[in-house]
Amino acid sequence: MAGLTNDLALRGHDVALVTLTPDSDRNHKTIAQVQRHCLDVDSNACSLFAKIRQVRKRHRSIADAIDRIKPDVVISFCDRTNIDVLLASHPDGPPVIACERSDPSAQSLGRFWERMRRKSYAKARCVVALTEASAGYLEAFAPRVVVIPSAVRAPDLVSDRKTAQANRCIVGAGRLENEKGFDRLIRAFAVATKTHPDWTLKIYGDGRLRDELREFAATLGIIDRVEMPGWVQPLTPELAQASIFCLSSRYEGFPSVLLEAMSVGVPSISVDCESGPRAIINHEQNGLLVPDQSEALAAGLQRMIADDETRERFGHEGRNVTQRYGWDAMIDSYENLVAEVAAR
């Protein structure tokens, strides 16, 4: 979203980025032309009444921000935020474009918030899905659905494959949460490298499961070969050092990190999620898709480790992903959609 706001501002639009957290500039930078509004309303309440007060405060803060900025169009990102923005918006206020960033058919928000998603999305002028599969799910309760996939910028560097192969390193990246499947990546790595003990695993990202994942690696006896460096930005130089990139998610939207790894020429393997990876990877041409099972992931990693020729062919072909999912084309799609919604 920071990248989207930056590029829209560079195209001459007056853009404001509103975030719920006060420290959102820590990871993603915006240019000077983008107005920043950090609401600081993202605390986690415990009791039911505290949660109700928190939601009301969040809605008031969002509504006040929209009143202050007076935008022609509001673009909201991510499921719960979309619900909050739509519930906080006045019927006579600016139109809202709600953007789903995952697979809504797989990412359950719980019974209450699932009902609220269906109810609130009816108020959106348009909902943006990442894939046709996600769009099909959303069409049941959204007035209009448009598909705009994630995109990747043409990289400034390309992986030095001679060095990367010598590193013997498998890389994963993402939030350290259950849906990203890093527990099964660790298990698959342990199985796949039983006969290749000189290989290591790096998982970039932060999240609630860090300690649990480290303990799991220790129980498997591979803690000395598993690194968790935390959040690294930019990630591209780290990805370029990888021998293999692995996406182990239980479900996905349209994983930017997979696009990024492929764009720099890193051979990539992914669990065959219906939304995202299946659209990005052409199986056996520019990467490897494996069934949604830890055993299949381990077998896929074993194959990638053992078959240098196929692995490096995947990396070379994967670089063409920038042609299919180019960054400028994504910005064009958002710009055209905003213009259309504003004109109405």
ZADO-1210 file (C-alpha; in nm, 4 decimals, padded with zeros to 6 digits):
<atoms>
<atom x="00.0000" y="00.0000" z="00.0000" code="MET" pos="1"/>
<atom x="00.2928" y="00.2337" z="00.0660" code="ALA" pos="2"/>
<atom x="00.4179" y="00.1585" z="-00.2849" code="GLY" pos="3"/>
<atom x="00.0734" y="00.2260" z="-00.4307" code="LEU" pos="4"/>
<atom x="00.0390" y="00.5609" z="-00.2548" code="THR" pos="5"/>
<atom x="00.3903" y="00.6646" z="-00.3584" code="ASN" pos="6"/>
<atom x="00.3289" y="00.5924" z="-00.7256" code="ASP" pos="7"/>
<atom x="-00.0142" y="00.7543" z="-00.7324" code="LEU" pos="8"/>
<atom x="00.1406" y="01.0658" z="-00.5760" code="ALA" pos="9"/>
<atom x="00.4175" y="01.0663" z="-00.8379" code="LEU" pos="10"/>
<atom x="00.1454" y="01.0593" z="-01.1050" code="ARG" pos="11"/>
<atom x="00.0106" y="01.3870" z="-00.9700" code="GLY" pos="12"/>
<atom x="-00.2651" y="01.2675" z="-00.7368" code="HIS" pos="13"/>
<atom x="-00.3195" y="01.4160" z="-00.3913" code="ASP" pos="14"/>
<atom x="-00.2746" y="01.1096" z="-00.1702" code="VAL" pos="15"/>
<atom x="-00.3090" y="01.0504" z="00.2036" code="ALA" pos="16"/>
<atom x="-00.2112" y="00.7250" z="00.3786" code="LEU" pos="17"/>
<atom x="-00.4056" y="00.6545" z="00.6977" code="VAL" pos="18"/>
<atom x="-00.2779" y="00.3753" z="00.9237" code="THR" pos="19"/>
<atom x="-00.4077" y="00.2347" z="01.2500" code="LEU" pos="20"/>
<atom x="-00.0649" y="00.2009" z="01.4107" code="THR" pos="21"/>
<atom x="00.1602" y="00.4883" z="01.5182" code="PRO" pos="22"/>
<atom x="00.4857" y="00.3334" z="01.3933" code="ASP" pos="23"/>
<atom x="00.3839" y="00.2234" z="01.0438" code="SER" pos="24"/>
<atom x="00.6748" y="00.4121" z="00.8842" code="ASP" pos="25"/>
<atom x="00.9203" y="00.1691" z="01.0465" code="ARG" pos="26"/>
<atom x="00.9054" y="-00.0853" z="00.7653" code="ASN" pos="27"/>
<atom x="00.7619" y="00.0872" z="00.4601" code="HIS" pos="28"/>
<atom x="00.8638" y="00.4383" z="00.3600" code="LYS" pos="29"/>
<atom x="00.6458" y="00.6896" z="00.1824" code="THR" pos="30"/>
<atom x="00.7656" y="00.9888" z="-00.0165" code="ILE" pos="31"/>
<atom x="00.7196" y="01.3473" z="00.1028" code="ALA" pos="32"/>
<atom x="00.4212" y="01.4055" z="-00.1282" code="GLN" pos="33"/>
<atom x="00.2133" y="01.1468" z="00.0608" code="VAL" pos="34"/>
<atom x="00.0284" y="01.2798" z="00.3662" code="GLN" pos="35"/>
<atom x="00.0644" y="01.0507" z="00.6663" code="ARG" pos="36"/>
<atom x="-00.2076" y="01.0047" z="00.9290" code="HIS" pos="37"/>
<atom x="-00.1252" y="00.7505" z="01.2032" code="CYS" pos="38"/>
<atom x="-00.4329" y="00.7012" z="01.4208" code="LEU" pos="39"/>
<atom x="-00.2798" y="00.4820" z="01.6953" code="ASP" pos="40"/>
<atom x="-00.5982" y="00.2778" z="01.7470" code="VAL" pos="41"/>
<atom x="-00.4624" y="-00.0746" z="01.6983" code="ASP" pos="42"/>
<atom x="-00.4335" y="-00.1905" z="02.0606" code="SER" pos="43"/>
<atom x="-00.5690" y="-00.5341" z="02.1551" code="ASN" pos="44"/>
<atom x="-00.8416" y="-00.5197" z="02.4195" code="ALA" pos="45"/>
<atom x="-00.9181" y="-00.8196" z="02.6405" code="CYS" pos="46"/>
<atom x="-01.2680" y="-00.7985" z="02.7871" code="SER" pos="47"/>
<atom x="-01.5836" y="-00.7806" z="02.5737" code="LEU" pos="48"/>
<atom x="-01.6676" y="-00.4270" z="02.6868" code="PHE" pos="49"/>
<atom x="-01.3111" y="-00.3110" z="02.6256" code="ALA" pos="50"/>
<atom x="-01.3257" y="-00.4569" z="02.2751" code="LYS" pos="51"/>
<atom x="-01.6537" y="-00.2751" z="02.2067" code="ILE" pos="52"/>
<atom x="-01.5017" y="00.0534" z="02.3270" code="ARG" pos="53"/>
<atom x="-01.1940" y="-00.0098" z="02.1136" code="GLN" pos="54"/>
<atom x="-01.3997" y="-00.0731" z="01.7994" code="VAL" pos="55"/>
<atom x="-01.6081" y="00.2404" z="01.8609" code="ARG" pos="56"/>
<atom x="-01.2941" y="00.4472" z="01.9128" code="LYS" pos="57"/>
<atom x="-01.1438" y="00.3081" z="01.5942" code="ARG" pos="58"/>
<atom x="-01.4555" y="00.3884" z="01.3941" code="HIS" pos="59"/>
<atom x="-01.4704" y="00.7438" z="01.5299" code="ARG" pos="60"/>
<atom x="-01.1034" y="00.7947" z="01.4460" code="SER" pos="61"/>
<atom x="-01.1482" y="00.6641" z="01.0908" code="ILE" pos="62"/>
<atom x="-01.4588" y="00.8760" z="01.0371" code="ALA" pos="63"/>
<atom x="-01.2801" y="01.1859" z="01.1701" code="ASP" pos="64"/>
<atom x="-00.9826" y="01.1226" z="00.9416" code="ALA" pos="65"/>
<atom x="-01.2092" y="01.0942" z="00.6372" code="ILE" pos="66"/>
<atom x="-01.3852" y="01.4185" z="00.7387" code="ASP" pos="67"/>
<atom x="-01.0508" y="01.5984" z="00.7743" code="ARG" pos="68"/>
<atom x="-00.8993" y="01.4736" z="00.4497" code="ILE" pos="69"/>
<atom x="-01.2184" y="01.4968" z="00.2411" code="LYS" pos="70"/>
<atom x="-01.1047" y="01.2504" z="-00.0268" code="PRO" pos="71"/>
<atom x="-01.2806" y="01.1814" z="-00.3539" code="ASP" pos="72"/>
<atom x="-01.2311" y="00.8072" z="-00.3021" code="VAL" pos="73"/>
<atom x="-01.1235" y="00.5902" z="-00.0081" code="VAL" pos="74"/>
<atom x="-00.9169" y="00.2765" z="-00.0788" code="ILE" pos="75"/>
<atom x="-00.9107" y="00.0328" z="00.2129" code="SER" pos="76"/>
<atom x="-00.6722" y="-00.2635" z="00.2436" code="PHE" pos="77"/>
<atom x="-00.7248" y="-00.5926" z="00.4322" code="CYS" pos="78"/>
<atom x="-01.0377" y="-00.7644" z="00.5619" code="ASP" pos="79"/>
<atom x="-01.0873" y="-00.6317" z="00.9161" code="ARG" pos="80"/>
<atom x="-00.9741" y="-00.2835" z="00.8192" code="THR" pos="81"/>
<atom x="-01.2176" y="-00.2919" z="00.5272" code="ASN" pos="82"/>
<atom x="-01.5018" y="-00.3727" z="00.7663" code="ILE" pos="83"/>
<atom x="-01.4021" y="-00.0910" z="01.0031" code="ASP" pos="84"/>
<atom x="-01.3732" y="00.1638" z="00.7208" code="VAL" pos="85"/>
<atom x="-01.7088" y="00.0668" z="00.5677" code="LEU" pos="86"/>
<atom x="-01.8879" y="00.0742" z="00.9034" code="LEU" pos="87"/>
<atom x="-01.7273" y="00.4097" z="00.9876" code="ALA" pos="88"/>
<atom x="-01.8149" y="00.5670" z="00.6525" code="SER" pos="89"/>
<atom x="-02.1224" y="00.7865" z="00.6118" code="HIS" pos="90"/>
<atom x="-02.3653" y="00.6842" z="00.3348" code="PRO" pos="91"/>
<atom x="-02.3276" y="01.0299" z="00.1791" code="ASP" pos="92"/>
<atom x="-01.9499" y="01.0300" z="00.2174" code="GLY" pos="93"/>
<atom x="-01.6852" y="00.9395" z="-00.0390" code="PRO" pos="94"/>
<atom x="-01.7143" y="00.5995" z="-00.2097" code="PRO" pos="95"/>
<atom x="-01.5056" y="00.3155" z="-00.0650" code="VAL" pos="96"/>
<atom x="-01.3022" y="00.0611" z="-00.2613" code="ILE" pos="97"/>
<atom x="-01.2367" y="-00.2373" z="-00.0324" code="ALA" pos="98"/>
<atom x="-00.9314" y="-00.4489" z="-00.1212" code="CYS" pos="99"/>
<atom x="-00.8967" y="-00.8097" z="-00.0080" code="GLU" pos="100"/>
<atom x="-00.5301" y="-00.9067" z="00.0308" code="ARG" pos="101"/>
<atom x="-00.5733" y="-01.2764" z="00.1058" code="SER" pos="102"/>
<atom x="-00.8090" y="-01.5573" z="00.0067" code="ASP" pos="103"/>
<atom x="-01.1405" y="-01.4672" z="00.1771" code="PRO" pos="104"/>
<atom x="-01.2757" y="-01.8188" z="00.1278" code="SER" pos="105"/>
<atom x="-00.9904" y="-01.9591" z="00.3403" code="ALA" pos="106"/>
<atom x="-00.9170" y="-01.6843" z="00.5920" code="GLN" pos="107"/>
<atom x="-01.1974" y="-01.7034" z="00.8454" code="SER" pos="108"/>
<atom x="-01.2516" y="-01.3964" z="01.0618" code="LEU" pos="109"/>
<atom x="-01.4736" y="-01.5807" z="01.3073" code="GLY" pos="110"/>
<atom x="-01.8511" y="-01.6103" z="01.2952" code="ARG" pos="111"/>
<atom x="-01.9297" y="-01.2543" z="01.4016" code="PHE" pos="112"/>
<atom x="-01.6800" y="-01.0762" z="01.1757" code="TRP" pos="113"/>
<atom x="-01.7648" y="-01.3022" z="00.8810" code="GLU" pos="114"/>
<atom x="-02.1253" y="-01.1829" z="00.9132" code="ARG" pos="115"/>
<atom x="-02.0028" y="-00.8245" z="00.9395" code="MET" pos="116"/>
<atom x="-01.7877" y="-00.8685" z="00.6275" code="ARG" pos="117"/>
<atom x="-02.0881" y="-00.9822" z="00.4261" code="ARG" pos="118"/>
<atom x="-02.3016" y="-00.6996" z="00.5631" code="LYS" pos="119"/>
<atom x="-02.0456" y="-00.4201" z="00.5292" code="SER" pos="120"/>
<atom x="-01.9100" y="-00.5181" z="00.1864" code="TYR" pos="121"/>
<atom x="-02.2537" y="-00.4486" z="00.0427" code="ALA" pos="122"/>
<atom x="-02.1793" y="-00.0805" z="00.1176" code="LYS" pos="123"/>
<atom x="-01.8585" y="-00.0758" z="-00.0858" code="ALA" pos="124"/>
<atom x="-01.8654" y="00.0840" z="-00.4284" code="ARG" pos="125"/>
<atom x="-01.6300" y="-00.1895" z="-00.5430" code="CYS" pos="126"/>
<atom x="-01.4299" y="-00.4771" z="-00.3932" code="VAL" pos="127"/>
<atom x="-01.0874" y="-00.5669" z="-00.5323" code="VAL" pos="128"/>
<atom x="-00.9855" y="-00.9334" z="-00.5330" code="ALA" pos="129"/>
<atom x="-00.6406" y="-01.0704" z="-00.6072" code="LEU" pos="130"/>
<atom x="-00.7536" y="-01.3698" z="-00.8142" code="THR" pos="131"/>
<atom x="-01.0556" y="-01.4924" z="-01.0091" code="GLU" pos="132"/>
<atom x="-01.1077" y="-01.7635" z="-00.7462" code="ALA" pos="133"/>
<atom x="-01.1334" y="-01.5030" z="-00.4685" code="SER" pos="134"/>
<atom x="-01.3566" y="-01.2871" z="-00.6862" code="ALA" pos="135"/>
<atom x="-01.5980" y="-01.5764" z="-00.7275" code="GLY" pos="136"/>
<atom x="-01.6343" y="-01.6037" z="-00.3504" code="TYR" pos="137"/>
<atom x="-01.6832" y="-01.2286" z="-00.3007" code="LEU" pos="138"/>
<atom x="-01.9418" y="-01.1859" z="-00.5758" code="GLU" pos="139"/>
<atom x="-02.2063" y="-01.3441" z="-00.3520" code="ALA" pos="140"/>
<atom x="-02.2167" y="-01.0380" z="-00.1239" code="PHE" pos="141"/>
<atom x="-02.0298" y="-00.7523" z="-00.2931" code="ALA" pos="142"/>
<atom x="-02.2025" y="-00.5192" z="-00.5417" code="PRO" pos="143"/>
<atom x="-01.9095" y="-00.5288" z="-00.7823" code="ARG" pos="144"/>
<atom x="-01.5793" y="-00.7198" z="-00.7802" code="VAL" pos="145"/>
<atom x="-01.2681" y="-00.6328" z="-00.9827" code="VAL" pos="146"/>
<atom x="-00.9559" y="-00.8494" z="-01.0034" code="VAL" pos="147"/>
<atom x="-00.6235" y="-00.6682" z="-00.9648" code="ILE" pos="148"/>
<atom x="-00.3362" y="-00.9079" z="-00.8860" code="PRO" pos="149"/>
<atom x="-00.0351" y="-00.8057" z="-00.6814" code="SER" pos="150"/>
<atom x="00.2693" y="-00.7031" z="-00.8805" code="ALA" pos="151"/>
<atom x="00.6446" y="-00.6861" z="-00.8632" code="VAL" pos="152"/>
<atom x="00.8860" y="-00.4146" z="-00.9676" code="ARG" pos="153"/>
<atom x="01.1648" y="-00.5038" z="-01.2066" code="ALA" pos="154"/>
<atom x="01.4516" y="-00.5782" z="-00.9647" code="PRO" pos="155"/>
<atom x="01.7715" y="-00.3743" z="-00.9442" code="ASP" pos="156"/>
<atom x="01.9734" y="-00.6935" z="-00.9032" code="LEU" pos="157"/>
<atom x="01.9731" y="-01.0530" z="-01.0199" code="VAL" pos="158"/>
<atom x="02.0735" y="-01.3488" z="-00.8077" code="SER" pos="159"/>
<atom x="02.4343" y="-01.4570" z="-00.8582" code="ASP" pos="160"/>
<atom x="02.3509" y="-01.8220" z="-00.8966" code="ARG" pos="161"/>
<atom x="02.7051" y="-01.9480" z="-00.8532" code="LYS" pos="162"/>
<atom x="02.7254" y="-01.7836" z="-00.5109" code="THR" pos="163"/>
<atom x="02.3659" y="-01.8647" z="-00.4200" code="ALA" pos="164"/>
<atom x="02.4069" y="-02.2340" z="-00.5020" code="GLN" pos="165"/>
<atom x="02.7195" y="-02.2503" z="-00.2856" code="ALA" pos="166"/>
<atom x="02.5219" y="-02.1033" z="00.0064" code="ASN" pos="167"/>
<atom x="02.3032" y="-02.4167" z="00.0253" code="ARG" pos="168"/>
<atom x="02.0289" y="-02.2117" z="00.1863" code="CYS" pos="169"/>
<atom x="01.6493" y="-02.2422" z="00.1667" code="ILE" pos="170"/>
<atom x="01.4624" y="-01.9167" z="00.2415" code="VAL" pos="171"/>
<atom x="01.1049" y="-01.8504" z="00.3527" code="GLY" pos="172"/>
<atom x="00.9541" y="-01.5128" z="00.4420" code="ALA" pos="173"/>
<atom x="00.6329" y="-01.3767" z="00.5888" code="GLY" pos="174"/>
<atom x="00.4462" y="-01.3130" z="00.9102" code="ARG" pos="175"/>
<atom x="00.5213" y="-01.5759" z="01.1732" code="LEU" pos="176"/>
<atom x="00.1585" y="-01.6826" z="01.1979" code="GLU" pos="177"/>
<atom x="-00.0201" y="-02.0136" z="01.1477" code="ASN" pos="178"/>
<atom x="-00.1483" y="-01.9433" z="00.7968" code="GLU" pos="179"/>
<atom x="00.2071" y="-01.9060" z="00.6640" code="LYS" pos="180"/>
<atom x="00.2826" y="-02.2687" z="00.7478" code="GLY" pos="181"/>
<atom x="00.6378" y="-02.2206" z="00.8739" code="PHE" pos="182"/>
<atom x="00.5914" y="-02.5113" z="01.1128" code="ASP" pos="183"/>
<atom x="00.5554" y="-02.7479" z="00.8194" code="ARG" pos="184"/>
<atom x="00.8394" y="-02.5772" z="00.6354" code="LEU" pos="185"/>
<atom x="01.0645" y="-02.6543" z="00.9324" code="ILE" pos="186"/>
<atom x="00.9405" y="-03.0141" z="00.9405" code="ARG" pos="187"/>
<atom x="00.9834" y="-03.0539" z="00.5630" code="ALA" pos="188"/>
<atom x="01.3321" y="-02.9043" z="00.5822" code="PHE" pos="189"/>
<atom x="01.4296" y="-03.1495" z="00.8562" code="ALA" pos="190"/>
<atom x="01.3149" y="-03.4437" z="00.6425" code="VAL" pos="191"/>
<atom x="01.4552" y="-03.3149" z="00.3126" code="ALA" pos="192"/>
<atom x="01.8026" y="-03.2453" z="00.4514" code="THR" pos="193"/>
<atom x="01.8608" y="-03.5631" z="00.6502" code="LYS" pos="194"/>
<atom x="02.1141" y="-03.6627" z="00.3868" code="THR" pos="195"/>
<atom x="02.2169" y="-03.3001" z="00.3208" code="HIS" pos="196"/>
<atom x="02.3186" y="-03.1685" z="00.6662" code="PRO" pos="197"/>
<atom x="02.5171" y="-02.8826" z="00.5124" code="ASP" pos="198"/>
<atom x="02.1946" y="-02.7039" z="00.4094" code="TRP" pos="199"/>
<atom x="02.0401" y="-02.4268" z="00.6221" code="THR" pos="200"/>
<atom x="01.6986" y="-02.2637" z="00.6490" code="LEU" pos="201"/>
<atom x="01.6326" y="-01.8899" z="00.6942" code="LYS" pos="202"/>
<atom x="01.2859" y="-01.7576" z="00.7739" code="ILE" pos="203"/>
<atom x="01.2482" y="-01.3795" z="00.7502" code="TYR" pos="204"/>
<atom x="00.9626" y="-01.2084" z="00.9349" code="GLY" pos="205"/>
<atom x="00.8127" y="-01.1306" z="01.2727" code="ASP" pos="206"/>
<atom x="00.5065" y="-01.2636" z="01.4511" code="GLY" pos="207"/>
<atom x="00.3566" y="-01.4337" z="01.7508" code="ARG" pos="208"/>
<atom x="00.4913" y="-01.7819" z="01.6701" code="LEU" pos="209"/>
<atom x="00.8629" y="-01.6984" z="01.6757" code="ARG" pos="210"/>
<atom x="00.9393" y="-01.8751" z="02.0058" code="ASP" pos="211"/>
<atom x="00.7113" y="-02.1680" z="01.9214" code="GLU" pos="212"/>
<atom x="00.8818" y="-02.2190" z="01.5851" code="LEU" pos="213"/>
<atom x="01.2262" y="-02.2061" z="01.7408" code="ARG" pos="214"/>
<atom x="01.1232" y="-02.4640" z="01.9999" code="GLU" pos="215"/>
<atom x="00.9863" y="-02.6854" z="01.7235" code="PHE" pos="216"/>
<atom x="01.3165" y="-02.6664" z="01.5342" code="ALA" pos="217"/>
<atom x="01.4965" y="-02.7594" z="01.8562" code="ALA" pos="218"/>
<atom x="01.2782" y="-03.0660" z="01.9104" code="THR" pos="219"/>
<atom x="01.3654" y="-03.1808" z="01.5576" code="LEU" pos="220"/>
<atom x="01.7355" y="-03.1372" z="01.6306" code="GLY" pos="221"/>
<atom x="01.7932" y="-02.8747" z="01.3608" code="ILE" pos="222"/>
<atom x="01.7969" y="-02.5512" z="01.5621" code="ILE" pos="223"/>
<atom x="02.1626" y="-02.4981" z="01.4673" code="ASP" pos="224"/>
<atom x="02.0619" y="-02.4951" z="01.0988" code="ARG" pos="225"/>
<atom x="01.7533" y="-02.2699" z="01.1270" code="VAL" pos="226"/>
<atom x="01.7886" y="-01.8907" z="01.1387" code="GLU" pos="227"/>
<atom x="01.5092" y="-01.6396" z="01.2030" code="MET" pos="228"/>
<atom x="01.6602" y="-01.2943" z="01.1370" code="PRO" pos="229"/>
<atom x="01.3306" y="-01.1092" z="01.1870" code="GLY" pos="230"/>
<atom x="01.1953" y="-00.8394" z="00.9600" code="TRP" pos="231"/>
<atom x="01.4438" y="-00.7256" z="00.6956" code="VAL" pos="232"/>
<atom x="01.3742" y="-00.4398" z="00.4568" code="GLN" pos="233"/>
<atom x="01.4533" y="-00.4416" z="00.1720" code="PRO" pos="234"/>
<atom x="01.4323" y="-00.8174" z="00.1428" code="LEU" pos="235"/>
<atom x="01.5479" y="-00.8500" z="-00.2188" code="THR" pos="236"/>
<atom x="01.9239" y="-00.8711" z="-00.1427" code="PRO" pos="237"/>
<atom x="01.8561" y="-01.1493" z="00.1100" code="GLU" pos="238"/>
<atom x="01.6340" y="-01.3377" z="-00.1337" code="LEU" pos="239"/>
<atom x="01.9013" y="-01.3115" z="-00.4023" code="ALA" pos="240"/>
<atom x="02.1400" y="-01.5068" z="-00.1761" code="GLN" pos="241"/>
<atom x="01.9000" y="-01.8022" z="-00.1502" code="ALA" pos="242"/>
<atom x="01.9643" y="-02.1329" z="-00.3217" code="SER" pos="243"/>
<atom x="01.5895" y="-02.2043" z="-00.3077" code="ILE" pos="244"/>
<atom x="01.2838" y="-02.0004" z="-00.2061" code="PHE" pos="245"/>
<atom x="00.9959" y="-02.1890" z="-00.0444" code="CYS" pos="246"/>
<atom x="00.6380" y="-02.0708" z="00.0131" code="LEU" pos="247"/>
<atom x="00.4738" y="-02.3002" z="00.2674" code="SER" pos="248"/>
<atom x="00.1466" y="-02.1118" z="00.3290" code="SER" pos="249"/>
<atom x="-00.1760" y="-02.2925" z="00.4134" code="ARG" pos="250"/>
<atom x="-00.3562" y="-02.0317" z="00.2028" code="TYR" pos="251"/>
<atom x="-00.2544" y="-01.7144" z="00.0239" code="GLU" pos="252"/>
<atom x="-00.3846" y="-01.4080" z="-00.1524" code="GLY" pos="253"/>
<atom x="-00.1253" y="-01.3261" z="-00.4152" code="PHE" pos="254"/>
<atom x="00.2125" y="-01.3550" z="-00.2431" code="PRO" pos="255"/>
<atom x="00.4381" y="-01.0621" z="-00.3269" code="SER" pos="256"/>
<atom x="00.7389" y="-01.2349" z="-00.1723" code="VAL" pos="257"/>
<atom x="00.7050" y="-01.5220" z="-00.4212" code="LEU" pos="258"/>
<atom x="00.6927" y="-01.2713" z="-00.7072" code="LEU" pos="259"/>
<atom x="00.9979" y="-01.0965" z="-00.5650" code="GLU" pos="260"/>
<atom x="01.2005" y="-01.4158" z="-00.5272" code="ALA" pos="261"/>
<atom x="01.1189" y="-01.5320" z="-00.8790" code="MET" pos="262"/>
<atom x="01.1923" y="-01.1892" z="-01.0275" code="SER" pos="263"/>
<atom x="01.5552" y="-01.2033" z="-00.9130" code="VAL" pos="264"/>
<atom x="01.6012" y="-01.5564" z="-01.0465" code="GLY" pos="265"/>
<atom x="01.5702" y="-01.7668" z="-00.7298" code="VAL" pos="266"/>
<atom x="01.4305" y="-02.1174" z="-00.7986" code="PRO" pos="267"/>
<atom x="01.0986" y="-02.1347" z="-00.6180" code="SER" pos="268"/>
<atom x="00.8743" y="-02.4043" z="-00.4761" code="ILE" pos="269"/>
<atom x="00.5279" y="-02.3447" z="-00.3316" code="SER" pos="270"/>
<atom x="00.2371" y="-02.5290" z="-00.1802" code="VAL" pos="271"/>
<atom x="-00.0385" y="-02.5362" z="-00.4419" code="ASP" pos="272"/>
<atom x="-00.2779" y="-02.2805" z="-00.2941" code="CYS" pos="273"/>
<atom x="-00.5781" y="-02.2217" z="-00.5220" code="GLU" pos="274"/>
<atom x="-00.5460" y="-01.8463" z="-00.4798" code="SER" pos="275"/>
<atom x="-00.2110" y="-01.6944" z="-00.5749" code="GLY" pos="276"/>
<atom x="00.0696" y="-01.9481" z="-00.6229" code="PRO" pos="277"/>
<atom x="-00.1255" y="-02.1452" z="-00.8816" code="ARG" pos="278"/>
<atom x="-00.1575" y="-01.8299" z="-01.0923" code="ALA" pos="279"/>
<atom x="00.2070" y="-01.7298" z="-01.0485" code="ILE" pos="280"/>
<atom x="00.3908" y="-02.0608" z="-01.0932" code="ILE" pos="281"/>
<atom x="00.3550" y="-02.2574" z="-01.4141" code="ASN" pos="282"/>
<atom x="00.4238" y="-02.6010" z="-01.2681" code="HIS" pos="283"/>
<atom x="00.7427" y="-02.7623" z="-01.3985" code="GLU" pos="284"/>
<atom x="00.8146" y="-02.4573" z="-01.6171" code="GLN" pos="285"/>
<atom x="00.9123" y="-02.1694" z="-01.3903" code="ASN" pos="286"/>
<atom x="00.8776" y="-02.3351" z="-01.0518" code="GLY" pos="287"/>
<atom x="00.7392" y="-02.6274" z="-00.8574" code="LEU" pos="288"/>
<atom x="00.3923" y="-02.6665" z="-00.7041" code="LEU" pos="289"/>
<atom x="00.3383" y="-02.9408" z="-00.4474" code="VAL" pos="290"/>
<atom x="00.0204" y="-03.0720" z="-00.2791" code="PRO" pos="291"/>
<atom x="-00.0940" y="-02.9170" z="00.0466" code="ASP" pos="292"/>
<atom x="00.0876" y="-03.1687" z="00.2678" code="GLN" pos="293"/>
<atom x="00.4098" y="-03.1602" z="00.4706" code="SER" pos="294"/>
<atom x="00.5257" y="-03.4866" z="00.3104" code="GLU" pos="295"/>
<atom x="00.4803" y="-03.3444" z="-00.0394" code="ALA" pos="296"/>
<atom x="00.6655" y="-03.0281" z="00.0577" code="LEU" pos="297"/>
<atom x="00.9561" y="-03.2347" z="00.1905" code="ALA" pos="298"/>
<atom x="00.9663" y="-03.4421" z="-00.1292" code="ALA" pos="299"/>
<atom x="00.9638" y="-03.1249" z="-00.3384" code="GLY" pos="300"/>
<atom x="01.2515" y="-02.9762" z="-00.1406" code="LEU" pos="301"/>
<atom x="01.4473" y="-03.3013" z="-00.1742" code="GLN" pos="302"/>
<atom x="01.4023" y="-03.2855" z="-00.5497" code="ARG" pos="303"/>
<atom x="01.5070" y="-02.9194" z="-00.5666" code="MET" pos="304"/>
<atom x="01.8181" y="-02.9913" z="-00.3591" code="ILE" pos="305"/>
<atom x="01.9213" y="-03.2943" z="-00.5633" code="ALA" pos="306"/>
<atom x="01.8400" y="-03.1762" z="-00.9176" code="ASP" pos="307"/>
<atom x="02.0665" y="-02.8773" z="-00.9858" code="ASP" pos="308"/>
<atom x="01.9800" y="-02.8541" z="-01.3560" code="GLU" pos="309"/>
<atom x="01.6007" y="-02.8424" z="-01.3098" code="THR" pos="310"/>
<atom x="01.6287" y="-02.6116" z="-01.0107" code="ARG" pos="311"/>
<atom x="01.8334" y="-02.3532" z="-01.1973" code="GLU" pos="312"/>
<atom x="01.6064" y="-02.3774" z="-01.5012" code="ARG" pos="313"/>
<atom x="01.3148" y="-02.2849" z="-01.2752" code="PHE" pos="314"/>
<atom x="01.5119" y="-01.9844" z="-01.1508" code="GLY" pos="315"/>
<atom x="01.5936" y="-01.8635" z="-01.5016" code="HIS" pos="316"/>
<atom x="01.2361" y="-01.9004" z="-01.6297" code="GLU" pos="317"/>
<atom x="01.0929" y="-01.7450" z="-01.3141" code="GLY" pos="318"/>
<atom x="01.2419" y="-01.4067" z="-01.3950" code="ARG" pos="319"/>
<atom x="00.9740" y="-01.3605" z="-01.6625" code="ASN" pos="320"/>
<atom x="00.7211" y="-01.3063" z="-01.3833" code="VAL" pos="321"/>
<atom x="00.7908" y="-00.9319" z="-01.4085" code="THR" pos="322"/>
<atom x="00.6393" y="-00.9339" z="-01.7572" code="GLN" pos="323"/>
<atom x="00.3161" y="-01.1008" z="-01.6456" code="ARG" pos="324"/>
<atom x="00.2740" y="-00.9093" z="-01.3205" code="TYR" pos="325"/>
<atom x="00.4443" y="-00.5767" z="-01.3769" code="GLY" pos="326"/>
<atom x="00.4191" y="-00.2996" z="-01.1210" code="TRP" pos="327"/>
<atom x="00.3167" y="-00.0232" z="-01.3632" code="ASP" pos="328"/>
<atom x="00.0258" y="-00.2314" z="-01.4925" code="ALA" pos="329"/>
<atom x="-00.1048" y="-00.2729" z="-01.1367" code="MET" pos="330"/>
<atom x="-00.0814" y="00.1020" z="-01.0715" code="ILE" pos="331"/>
<atom x="-00.2629" y="00.1651" z="-01.4008" code="ASP" pos="332"/>
<atom x="-00.5447" y="-00.0648" z="-01.2889" code="SER" pos="333"/>
<atom x="-00.5873" y="00.1108" z="-00.9543" code="TYR" pos="334"/>
<atom x="-00.5665" y="00.4547" z="-01.1141" code="GLU" pos="335"/>
<atom x="-00.8313" y="00.3671" z="-01.3722" code="ASN" pos="336"/>
<atom x="-01.0601" y="00.2166" z="-01.1077" code="LEU" pos="337"/>
<atom x="-01.0290" y="00.5223" z="-00.8828" code="VAL" pos="338"/>
<atom x="-01.1036" y="00.7546" z="-01.1765" code="ALA" pos="339"/>
<atom x="-01.4098" y="00.5527" z="-01.2696" code="GLU" pos="340"/>
<atom x="-01.5455" y="00.5387" z="-00.9134" code="VAL" pos="341"/>
<atom x="-01.4811" y="00.9101" z="-00.8606" code="ALA" pos="342"/>
<atom x="-01.6551" y="00.9988" z="-01.1873" code="ALA" pos="343"/>
<atom x="-01.9679" y="00.8145" z="-01.0801" code="ARG" pos="344"/>
</atoms>
